[in-house]
Amino acid sequence: MAAYCCMNVKSFLLSLILLFTPSSAVGRDEFTEELMIKPLSGGFVYSHFQFTTKWNASIHDSKTFTHFHLFPKSLGEVLKQYGVQELHLSQTQGLWRHKLWGYPVHDAPPGAELWVWFKPSVKDVNSAWTDLVNAVSGLFCSSLNFLDSKSTVIPRRNFQPLGVTSGPVPRYSVRYGALPKEIVCTENLTPWKKLLPCDSKAGLSTLFNAFLFHDANYHSLGLHVRPVCADESCTEEAIELTQSLSVVTDVISTSLIGSPNWQLKSLFGNHLASYCPLASKSLIMVDITSNKNDTLFKLTPEPTITHTVFRGQQEHSYATYDVRSMLQSGRAINVGLTYSNNQKLVEATPPPLHAHRFITGHGLEDGGVSCLISNTMPTNQTISYMDVLPWFTRVKFSSLQVTNNGVNVPYKTFYLPAKDRVRPHQLELTFTLWAKSVTKVHFTFTRAFLKWTEYPPDAHHGFHIGAASITANIPSSLEYTAPGQTSSQLSSIFTEKPSDDNPRFFLRIHTETLLVSLPTPDFSMPYNVICLTCTVVAIAFGSIHNLTTRRFIQLDPLKKKGLLSKLKALVAKLRGVQPETKPTSETQQDSVSDKKTEDLVSDKKTEDLVDEGEERS
């Protein structure tokens, strides 16, 4: 028995040693944590947390998800159960303003967005998608279970696989769905951060402040799983899990003195005092590209190293802080930025592509959707545009127009019309944006009537329509912050090598969501009818019941009055008040009976007098 207990203790200690051994010792997992901070125009600051787990295993191997180290087990079991090859999830509150802020690392539309590529071995993709959205909904405490057939499409040209594939993937293996009305709250952040190897107990995740995040102008949670190459030769596959958290803070509004200067403590409410021991790399990167000749602002403390890289024809500079080496000195890290002149901030630079989408028309019958896509580059650019609209906006495909300064632009299209209460409209266009111009996409629709049970509780607020997506490969890296497609680590920007003299940067942006008003019934009408009907019935019932149930009874005039009547008469006499007679049928019957009695008495007296006179005579 003692030997058995000793064996259990040794096994337990060995498990602890393996758990806290660096990932390089295990040789299969690698975890990195990074924070990129970028000053934006108008006194805004963009903070992007990114946690990357690279697992040297094939996602197609059924034995992969039997033993876990740094990769979260709960997520791995979901991927295995439903045959997922790629999964991309975003939960966003607020709107990213591309024209003012450039491009984020991971662009996401307002609300929730989920798109998944299933393995070719999955036979029933629709069933797998239905089960998957329910599982992911429970995993992240969201409403993704509402992604039914009425809000799900199969993209034909957009949302291609971002990871490596061993061969052509069937196009029916992808599903895309969005919930533009989804609200992001702390219930989504809590399960998301629990997937991290160090949770929020150590490392960059200790800077998470739910109160400050949800008070920001924009915040987005992202989770991306894809197969990547394990090395440069790409002879073996690896699974890459990227968890990202993006926040845009208005520093001037949140500052007590209206200053654009910031520190980690002012942005997140705390300084950085630890690093994740399971992370092979822990970095803080500050984008100082806009700080020409170090005249605009100054960083404190001095960075560990400053990287200057060329991406295409654009130069980018990053001040990098090695968290692990700086914390070994025994002091906490509180990176700060101070402007030389508070009146001169970072200026907005228009990005190569940006879009603006809005509703046209008036009334509750007909309407339209217009999207203005701007190309600020000196060259033409081919893009792919996808728009998904609910079934109750009956799109008139014949009204579709793609114009530039009033001139029709040739385009290729894929359009799948909606079916009432079954599937949405799906519109995909491919066309070329002319250099330094604005192209307009416009079509009209008719509003449908809904059943009264299909309206939400806030029916007069309107119905949300998801954002449109624009995909392109642009030659310019101006205002571009995302790393290359070979690796999701932000620090890979420092070592990436362009494939040729004309590199291309993959770009996907989203437009605004829309709010459409539909004809709304008068939900108060049943209440008004019920109140009116009940009032009329109550009034009529009282009178009819009184007439049909009342009995008229003649009282005996010779009957002696009771004690109560005598007391009432005595009180009235003492007060000097004549007793009032009630105008009732009983009183009238009493007066008639008394009159008849008096007449009978007088007649009787008359007869007695006549008889007495006759006897005397």
C-alpha positions in Angstrom: 0.0 0.0 0.0 2.9 2.4 0.9 4.6 1.6 -2.4 1.3 2.3 -4.3 1.0 5.7 -2.5 4.6 6.5 -3.3 4.0 5.7 -7.0 1.0 8.1 -7.1 3.0 10.9 -5.5 5.8 10.4 -8.0 3.3 10.5 -10.9 1.7 13.6 -9.6 5.1 15.3 -9.2 6.1 14.3 -12.7 2.8 15.7 -14.1 3.6 19.0 -12.4 7.1 19.1 -13.8 5.8 18.5 -17.3 3.1 21.1 -16.9 5.4 23.8 -15.9 8.3 22.8 -18.2 8.9 25.3 -21.1 7.2 24.4 -24.3 10.6 23.8 -26.0 11.2 20.9 -23.8 8.0 19.2 -24.9 8.9 20.0 -28.5 5.4 20.2 -29.9 3.8 23.5 -28.6 4.9 27.1 -28.8 3.1 30.0 -27.2 3.8 33.7 -27.7 2.2 36.8 -26.3 2.4 40.2 -27.9 0.9 43.7 -27.5 1.0 46.2 -30.3 0.1 49.8 -29.6 -0.5 52.3 -32.4 -1.2 56.1 -31.9 -4.2 57.1 -34.2 -5.4 60.4 -35.4 -7.6 62.6 -33.1 -6.0 61.4 -29.9 -7.1 57.8 -30.2 -4.9 54.8 -29.3 -5.2 51.3 -30.9 -4.1 48.4 -28.6 -4.0 44.9 -30.0 -3.3 41.9 -27.8 -2.4 38.8 -29.6 -1.7 35.3 -28.2 -0.5 32.7 -30.6 -0.3 29.0 -29.9 1.5 26.8 -32.6 1.0 23.1 -32.2 3.2 20.9 -34.3 0.5 18.4 -35.2 -1.8 17.8 -38.1 -5.4 18.8 -37.8 -6.3 16.0 -40.1 -4.9 13.3 -37.8 -7.5 11.8 -35.6 -5.0 11.1 -32.9 -4.0 14.7 -32.6 -6.7 15.8 -30.1 -6.1 13.0 -27.6 -3.3 14.7 -25.6 -3.1 18.4 -24.9 -0.4 20.6 -23.5 -0.8 24.4 -24.3 -3.7 24.1 -26.8 -7.0 24.4 -25.0 -8.7 21.0 -24.6 -12.3 22.3 -24.7 -11.7 23.9 -28.1 -9.7 20.9 -29.5 -12.6 18.6 -28.7 -15.0 20.8 -30.6 -12.7 20.9 -33.6 -12.4 17.1 -33.6 -16.1 16.4 -33.0 -17.4 18.4 -36.0 -14.5 18.0 -38.5 -13.3 21.6 -38.5 -10.4 22.5 -40.7 -10.5 26.3 -40.2 -12.5 28.4 -37.7 -12.7 32.2 -37.5 -14.8 33.9 -34.9 -15.1 37.6 -34.0 -17.3 39.4 -31.4 -17.1 43.2 -31.8 -18.7 46.2 -30.3 -18.3 49.5 -32.2 -17.3 50.4 -35.7 -13.7 50.6 -37.0 -13.3 53.8 -39.0 -10.9 52.8 -41.8 -10.7 56.3 -43.3 -9.4 57.8 -40.0 -7.6 54.8 -38.3 -6.3 52.8 -41.2 -6.5 49.0 -41.0 -6.6 46.8 -37.9 -4.7 43.6 -37.6 -7.9 41.6 -37.8 -10.8 43.4 -39.3 -14.2 42.5 -37.9 -17.8 43.8 -38.4 -20.0 45.0 -35.6 -21.7 42.1 -33.8 -20.7 38.5 -34.1 -19.2 36.8 -37.2 -18.4 33.2 -37.7 -17.1 31.4 -40.8 -15.8 27.9 -40.9 -14.2 25.5 -43.4 -15.0 21.9 -42.7 -12.8 18.9 -43.7 -13.7 17.3 -47.0 -14.5 14.1 -45.1 -17.5 15.7 -43.5 -20.5 14.5 -45.5 -23.4 16.5 -43.9 -22.0 20.0 -43.7 -25.4 21.5 -42.7 -25.8 19.2 -39.8 -22.2 19.8 -38.7 -22.6 23.6 -38.9 -25.8 23.5 -36.8 -24.1 21.4 -34.1 -21.0 23.5 -34.2 -22.7 26.9 -33.7 -24.5 25.5 -30.7 -21.2 24.2 -29.2 -19.3 27.4 -29.9 -22.2 29.4 -28.5 -22.0 27.5 -25.2 -18.2 27.7 -25.2 -18.1 31.5 -25.5 -21.5 32.4 -23.8 -22.8 34.0 -27.0 -26.0 33.8 -29.1 -24.3 32.0 -32.1 -27.0 29.3 -31.8 -29.3 31.8 -33.7 -27.2 31.3 -36.8 -29.8 29.2 -38.6 -30.5 28.8 -42.3 -32.0 32.3 -42.5 -28.7 33.9 -41.7 -26.2 31.4 -43.2 -24.7 31.4 -46.7 -22.1 29.5 -48.7 -19.6 32.1 -50.1 -18.5 31.3 -53.6 -15.6 33.8 -54.1 -15.0 35.3 -50.7 -13.7 33.8 -47.5 -11.3 31.4 -49.1 -9.1 29.2 -46.7 -6.3 31.2 -45.0 -4.3 28.1 -44.0 -2.4 25.6 -46.0 -4.4 22.9 -47.8 -3.2 19.6 -49.2 -5.4 20.0 -52.3 -8.5 21.7 -53.6 -11.2 22.1 -51.0 -14.9 21.6 -52.0 -16.6 25.0 -52.1 -19.7 23.6 -50.3 -17.5 22.9 -47.2 -17.6 26.6 -46.1 -20.3 28.3 -44.0 -20.6 32.0 -43.2 -23.0 33.6 -40.7 -23.2 36.9 -38.9 -25.3 38.4 -36.1 -25.1 42.2 -36.4 -27.2 42.8 -33.3 -25.0 40.7 -31.0 -23.9 42.5 -27.8 -20.4 41.9 -26.5 -20.0 41.9 -22.7 -17.8 40.5 -19.9 -19.6 37.1 -20.2 -17.8 36.7 -23.6 -14.4 37.9 -22.3 -14.3 35.5 -19.3 -14.4 32.2 -21.2 -12.2 33.6 -24.0 -9.3 34.4 -21.6 -9.7 31.0 -19.9 -8.4 29.4 -23.1 -5.0 31.1 -22.6 -2.3 28.9 -21.0 -1.8 31.4 -18.2 -5.4 32.6 -18.1 -5.2 36.2 -16.7 -3.0 35.3 -13.8 0.3 36.2 -15.5 1.7 37.9 -18.6 0.1 40.5 -20.8 -3.4 39.2 -19.9 -3.0 40.8 -16.5 -3.7 44.1 -18.2 -7.2 43.0 -19.1 -9.7 45.5 -17.6 -13.3 44.6 -18.6 -14.6 48.0 -17.3 -12.2 50.0 -19.5 -12.5 47.7 -22.5 -16.3 48.0 -22.6 -16.1 51.8 -22.1 -13.8 52.1 -25.1 -14.9 53.4 -28.6 -14.2 50.0 -30.1 -13.3 46.6 -28.9 -13.2 43.2 -30.6 -12.5 39.6 -29.5 -11.2 37.2 -32.0 -10.3 33.5 -32.2 -8.8 32.0 -35.3 -7.7 28.4 -35.9 -6.0 27.3 -39.2 -3.5 24.7 -40.4 0.0 26.2 -41.2 3.4 25.0 -42.2 5.5 23.7 -39.4 8.7 25.1 -41.0 9.9 26.9 -44.1 10.1 23.7 -46.1 6.4 23.0 -45.3 6.9 19.3 -45.2 4.8 19.0 -42.1 1.6 20.7 -40.8 1.0 22.6 -37.6 -2.2 23.9 -36.0 -2.1 27.7 -35.2 -4.5 29.2 -32.7 -4.6 33.0 -32.6 -6.5 34.8 -29.9 -6.8 38.6 -30.3 -8.2 41.4 -28.4 -8.4 44.9 -30.0 -9.3 48.1 -28.2 -9.5 51.7 -29.4 -9.4 54.3 -26.6 -10.1 58.0 -26.7 -7.3 59.2 -24.5 -8.2 62.8 -24.6 -11.8 62.2 -23.4 -10.7 59.8 -20.6 -7.9 62.0 -19.4 -8.8 64.3 -16.4 -6.8 67.1 -18.0 -7.7 66.4 -21.6 -4.1 65.4 -22.5 -3.3 63.0 -25.4 -0.4 61.5 -23.5 -0.8 58.0 -22.2 0.8 55.1 -20.3 -0.1 51.5 -19.8 -1.6 52.3 -16.4 -3.9 55.0 -18.0 -4.9 52.7 -20.8 -5.5 49.5 -18.8 -5.7 50.7 -15.2 -2.5 48.8 -14.2 1.2 48.4 -15.1 2.8 45.1 -16.3 4.4 43.3 -13.5 4.8 39.7 -14.8 5.1 37.6 -17.9 3.6 34.2 -18.8 6.2 31.5 -17.9 4.8 29.3 -20.6 5.4 31.9 -23.3 8.6 31.6 -25.4 8.3 35.2 -26.4 6.6 38.2 -24.6 6.8 41.5 -26.5 5.3 45.0 -26.4 5.5 46.8 -29.8 4.7 50.5 -30.3 4.2 51.6 -33.9 6.3 54.8 -34.3 6.0 55.1 -38.1 4.3 58.5 -37.7 7.1 59.8 -35.5 9.3 61.2 -38.2 12.8 62.2 -36.8 11.5 61.7 -33.3 9.9 65.2 -33.3 6.2 64.3 -32.7 6.4 62.3 -29.5 8.7 60.5 -27.1 8.5 57.0 -25.5 9.5 56.1 -21.9 11.3 54.0 -21.0 13.7 53.5 -23.9 12.8 50.4 -26.0 14.9 47.3 -26.0 15.3 47.6 -29.8 13.8 49.6 -32.6 12.9 47.8 -35.9 12.6 49.5 -39.2 11.2 47.3 -42.0 10.1 48.0 -45.6 6.8 46.4 -46.6 6.4 47.1 -50.3 7.4 50.7 -50.9 6.4 51.9 -47.4 8.7 52.1 -44.3 7.5 51.0 -40.9 9.1 51.5 -37.6 8.4 49.7 -34.3 9.8 50.3 -30.8 10.0 46.8 -29.2 10.1 46.0 -25.5 11.2 42.5 -24.4 9.0 42.0 -21.4 11.0 39.0 -20.0 14.3 40.7 -20.0 12.9 44.0 -18.6 11.1 42.3 -15.7 14.3 40.5 -14.6 15.6 43.9 -13.4 12.9 43.8 -10.7 10.7 46.7 -11.7 7.3 46.8 -13.4 6.8 48.0 -17.0 4.8 51.1 -17.6 5.4 52.2 -21.3 4.3 55.7 -21.9 4.0 58.2 -24.8 4.4 62.0 -24.4 3.7 64.4 -27.3 6.1 67.3 -27.8 3.1 69.6 -28.6 -0.3 68.6 -27.4 -1.8 70.6 -30.3 0.0 68.6 -32.9 -1.1 65.0 -32.9 -0.9 62.1 -35.4 -2.5 63.1 -38.6 -5.0 60.9 -40.5 -3.7 59.3 -43.7 -6.3 57.9 -46.0 -5.7 54.2 -46.6 -5.6 52.6 -50.1 -9.2 51.3 -49.8 -12.1 52.3 -47.7 -15.9 52.1 -48.0 -19.1 53.7 -46.8 -22.5 51.9 -46.9 -25.9 53.3 -46.2 -29.7 52.9 -46.8 -31.5 55.0 -49.4 -35.2 55.7 -50.0 -38.0 56.8 -47.7 -41.2 55.3 -46.4 -42.0 51.7 -45.4 -42.5 50.2 -48.9 -39.4 50.6 -51.1 -35.8 51.2 -50.2 -32.2 50.7 -51.4 -28.6 50.0 -50.4 -25.7 52.0 -51.7 -22.0 51.4 -51.0 -19.3 53.9 -52.0 -15.9 52.3 -52.4 -12.9 54.6 -52.6 -9.6 53.8 -54.2 -6.9 56.3 -53.2 -4.1 54.4 -55.1 -2.7 55.6 -58.4 -3.4 52.2 -60.0 -6.5 50.2 -60.7 -7.5 47.6 -58.1 -9.7 44.5 -58.5 -11.9 43.6 -55.5 -14.5 41.1 -54.5 -17.7 42.5 -52.8 -20.1 40.3 -50.8 -23.4 41.4 -49.4 -25.9 39.3 -47.4 -29.4 40.6 -46.8 -32.3 39.0 -44.9 -35.2 37.5 -46.8 -37.7 40.2 -45.8 -35.8 42.8 -47.9 -36.8 41.5 -51.3 -33.9 42.6 -53.5 -34.7 43.7 -57.1 -31.7 42.2 -58.9 -32.6 44.1 -62.1 -31.9 47.4 -60.3 -28.2 46.4 -59.5 -25.8 49.1 -60.8 -22.0 49.4 -60.5 -21.0 52.9 -61.6 -18.0 55.3 -61.4 -18.8 59.0 -62.1 -22.0 57.9 -63.8 -20.2 55.4 -66.1 -21.2 51.7 -65.8 -18.3 49.5 -64.6 -18.2 45.9 -65.9 -18.5 43.3 -63.2 -18.9 39.5 -62.6 -21.7 38.5 -60.3 -23.1 35.6 -58.3 -26.6 36.1 -57.0 -28.7 33.7 -55.0 -32.2 35.0 -54.3 -33.8 34.5 -50.9 -36.6 32.2 -49.9 -39.1 33.5 -47.5 -38.2 32.2 -44.0 -35.7 29.8 -45.4 -32.5 31.6 -46.6 -31.2 35.1 -47.2 -30.1 37.0 -50.3 -26.5 36.5 -51.3 -24.8 38.9 -53.7 -21.1 38.6 -54.7 -19.5 40.9 -57.2 -16.0 41.1 -58.7 -15.0 44.3 -60.5 -12.2 46.8 -60.8 -11.9 50.1 -59.0 -10.4 52.8 -61.1 -7.4 54.7 -59.8 -8.1 57.6 -57.5 -11.9 57.4 -57.8 -15.0 56.3 -56.0 -17.1 53.4 -57.3 -20.8 53.1 -56.3 -22.7 49.8 -55.9 -26.5 50.3 -55.6 -29.6 48.2 -55.7 -33.2 48.6 -54.5 -35.5 46.3 -52.5 -39.1 46.0 -51.3 -40.0 45.5 -47.6 -42.0 42.4 -46.9 -44.8 42.0 -44.3 -44.0 39.8 -41.3 -46.2 37.8 -39.1 -47.0 39.5 -35.8 -45.1 36.7 -34.0 -41.9 37.3 -36.0 -41.4 40.8 -34.6 -38.9 41.3 -31.8 -39.9 43.0 -28.5 -38.3 46.3 -29.8 -40.1 46.1 -33.2 -40.1 49.9 -33.7 -36.3 50.0 -33.3 -35.9 48.3 -36.7 -34.1 45.2 -38.1 -30.3 45.0 -38.3 -28.6 44.0 -41.6 -25.1 42.6 -41.5 -22.0 44.4 -42.9 -20.8 43.9 -46.4 -17.2 42.6 -46.9 -14.6 43.7 -49.4 -11.6 41.5 -50.2 -8.5 42.5 -52.2 -4.8 42.0 -52.6 -3.3 45.5 -52.5 0.2 46.5 -53.5 0.5 49.2 -50.8 1.2 48.6 -47.1 0.2 52.1 -46.1 -1.7 52.0 -42.8 -1.4 48.2 -43.0 -0.7 46.4 -39.6 -1.4 42.7 -40.2 1.5 40.3 -40.5 2.0 38.1 -43.5 -0.1 35.0 -44.3 2.7 32.5 -43.3 2.6 33.4 -39.6 0.2 35.3 -37.4 2.8 36.5 -34.9 3.1 40.2 -35.0 6.9 40.0 -34.6 7.1 38.0 -37.9 6.9 41.4 -39.6 10.5 42.0 -38.7 11.7 38.9 -40.5 9.3 38.5 -43.4 10.8 38.4 -46.9 8.9 39.7 -49.9 8.2 37.0 -52.5 9.0 39.3 -55.4 9.5 43.0 -56.3 5.8 43.6 -56.4 4.4 42.2 -53.1 0.7 41.9 -52.4 -0.9 42.3 -49.0 -4.1 40.5 -48.3 -6.9 42.8 -47.2 -10.4 42.2 -46.0 -12.5 45.1 -44.6 -16.1 45.4 -43.5 -18.6 48.2 -44.0 -21.2 49.5 -41.6 -24.2 47.5 -40.5 -27.6 48.8 -41.6 -30.9 49.4 -39.7 -34.1 48.9 -41.7 -37.6 49.8 -40.6 -40.5 47.5 -41.6 -44.2 48.1 -41.5 -45.1 47.5 -37.8 -48.6 46.5 -36.6 -50.4 48.2 -33.8 -49.5 45.9 -30.9 -51.7 48.0 -28.5 -54.9 47.3 -30.4 -55.7 44.0 -28.7 -55.3 45.7 -25.3 -57.6 48.5 -26.3 -60.2 46.2 -27.6 -60.1 44.1 -24.4 -60.5 47.1 -22.2 -63.4 48.5 -24.2 -65.2 45.2 -24.3 -64.8 44.5 -20.6 -66.1 48.0 -19.8 -69.3 47.7 -21.9 -70.0 44.2 -20.7 -69.6 45.3 -17.1 -72.0 48.2 -17.5 -74.7 46.1 -19.3 -74.3 43.2 -17.0 -75.1 45.3 -13.9 -78.4 46.7 -15.2 -79.6 43.4 -16.7 -78.7 41.5 -13.6 -80.6 44.0 -11.4 -83.7 43.8 -13.6 -83.8 40.0 -14.0 -83.1 39.1 -10.4 -85.0 41.7 -8.3 -88.4 40.7 -6.7 -91.2 43.1 -5.7 -92.9 42.1 -2.4 -96.0 43.9 -0.9 -95.5 44.6 2.8 -98.2 43.9 5.4 -99.3 47.3 6.8 -100.6 45.8 10.0 -97.2 44.2 10.8 -95.5 45.8 13.7 -92.3 47.5 13.2 -89.1 46.0 14.5 -86.9 47.4 17.2 -84.5 48.9 14.7 -87.2 50.9 13.0 -88.4 52.2 16.4 -84.9 53.3 17.3 -84.5 55.1 14.0 -87.8 56.9 14.6 -86.9 57.8 18.1 -83.5 59.3 17.0 -85.2 61.2 14.3 -87.8 62.6 16.7 -85.1 63.7 19.2 -83.2 65.4 16.4 -86.3 67.1 15.2 -86.1 65.7 11.8 -88.9 64.1 9.9 -87.9 60.6 8.8 -87.3 60.4 5.1 -89.1 57.9 3.0 -87.0 56.1 0.5 -88.3 56.3 -3.1 -88.5 52.6 -3.5 -91.1 50.2 -4.6 -91.6 49.0 -1.1 -92.4 52.5 0.2 -94.8 53.1 -2.6 -96.5 49.8 -1.8 -96.7 50.8 1.9 -98.4 54.1 1.0 -100.9 52.4 -1.3 -101.7 49.9 1.4 -102.2 52.6 4.1 -104.5 54.5 1.8 -106.6 51.4 1.2 -106.7 50.7 4.9 -107.9 54.2 5.7 -110.7 53.9 3.1 -111.8 50.6 4.5 -111.9 52.1 8.0 -114.0 55.1 6.9 -116.4 53.0 5.0 -116.8 50.7 8.1 -117.6 53.8 10.3 -120.2 55.1 7.8 -122.0 51.7 7.8 -122.0 51.6 11.6 -123.6 55.1 11.8 -126.3 54.2 9.3 -127.2 51.1 11.2 -127.4 53.0 14.5 -129.8 55.6 13.0 -132.1 52.9 11.7 -132.3 51.2 15.0 -133.3 54.5 16.8 -136.0 55.2 14.3 
